């Protein structure tokens, strides 16, 4: 991984699944993730999921995916019990790229996609023990609006709040 200060951001395509999987695999190896990390999961759960509004990837100058951010439409009965019609965000940054602005760059693209899709609010449901995730979403302007067993639910209004 090289220049992390100005990653290129684009909407994920099916040929990005291996790079997305590599990020997830690195998170598993670092003890920051326990869910699947294989290429099929990356494609089915993030890139080509039917509820995906946008999945953005951050890429360095060598074409390596540094991280990605998923924005899905909350539908009735979603696993996070998020209000239908809101967005549900997930952020995954390679451990070697953490705390270098990759997440902030991804969030700009996600906010643009949320506004274009008419999303009223974005939910981030974060494990209560995930100090990095809680700090990231707070830094992006998310505010706690409820708690679930083992998780903190934060909310962001993309039409009022601006990130740059």
N, C-alpha and C positions, 0 to 999 in steps of 0.2 A: 504494500500500500504506500502510495506516494503522496501527492498533493491533496490534502484533505480540506484545505481552506476554501476551495471553490469547486465543490463537486458538481457534476452535471446531473440534472434531475430530469427524468422522463417517466412517462407512464409505462408500467411494466408490460412486457409482451411475453408470450410463451417461451421464447428463447432466453428469457431472463431467469427462468425457474431454477436452473443449476446454480446461478449466483445467489439467488434468494435462499436456496437450500444451504449453500455454503455459509451464509450469515447465520441461519438457524442452527446449523451444526456447530459453529464456533460458539454460539451462545450455550448450547447443550454442554460442550466441552468445558466451558467456563463456569458451569453450575448455575447459569442464569435462566435455564429453560429445561422443562421436562417433557414438553409436548413433542410430537413428531417433527422431523427436520428433513425428511427425504424430498426428492424432487417432485414426486407425484403429489405429496401433501402441499408443497409450496405452490404448485400450479392450481390444484383444486381448491385449496382453502383461501388463497390470497389473490392470485392473478386472474383466474377464470371463474371464481365463485359467482353464482348468479346474483348475489346481493351486492357485489362490489361496485362502488361508485368510481373509485380510482385506487389503484395500487401504484405508488410512485417508488422508483428506485433512485438512489444516489450512487453515482459512478465516478471513480477517479480517472485521471488522464490515461491510465493503462487499460481502462475498461472493466476494472474490478468493482463489483458491487460492494459498497461500504455499508449499506443499510437500506431499509425500505419502510414504507408507511402505508398501511391499508386503511381505507375508509369504506365501510359497508353501510348499507341502509338497514336500519333496525326494522324488522318485520314483527308482526304479532307472534308471541311465543318465543322470542329470541332468548338465548341462554343467559343473557345479562339482565333481563327484564327491563330493557331500555324502552322508553316511549317509542312506539311505532312512528316512523317518519323521521326520527333523529338519525344522526350518523353515529357509527361505532368505529373508533379509531384504535389502531394497534401500531406500535412503533418498535422496530427491531434494528439495532445498530451493532455492527461487528465490534467486538470488544476492543480491537486495535484502533477503531475509528471513534470510540466514545469520547465525549466531551470536547469535540473539535468543530461543532457547528453543523454536523451532518443532519441531526434531528431538526434543527431550526430551519435549515434549507428545505427539508422534506415538508415541514409543516406549512410553509408558504404555499407550496403546490396543493397541499391537502385543503387548505382554507379556500383557495381559488375554486377547487372542485366542489367543495361543499356549497359555496355561494352559487355557483352555476347550476347545481342540482336543486337549489331551493331548500337546503337542509337548515332547519331552524336552530338546532343545537347539536353539538358533538359530545358524545359520552366517551370517557376513558375510564374503564374499570381496571384498577391496578391492585395487585396483591399488597396487603397492608405491610408486608415485610420488604417490599421492593422500594427501598429508599431512593435509588437512582430514578426509577420510573415516576415516583411521586414528586421528586424534585423537578424532573424534566417537565411534566405536565403543569406544575405550578409556575415554572418559569415561562411557559408558553401562554399563561393567562387562564388556565383552567381553575375552577373553584370547586371545592367539595360541596356536593349537594345531597349525598346520602352515603350510607355505609351498608355493606352486606357482610355476612360472615366471612372473615378473612380478606375482605377487599374494601377499598375506598373508591367511590364513584365520583369522578370529577366531570364538570360540564364547561363547555365553551360555546359562546355565541359568535359564529363567524361573521355575522352581519353588523355586530357592534364592535367587537374586539378586532384589532389589527395587529398582525405580527410582521416584522420586517427583518 
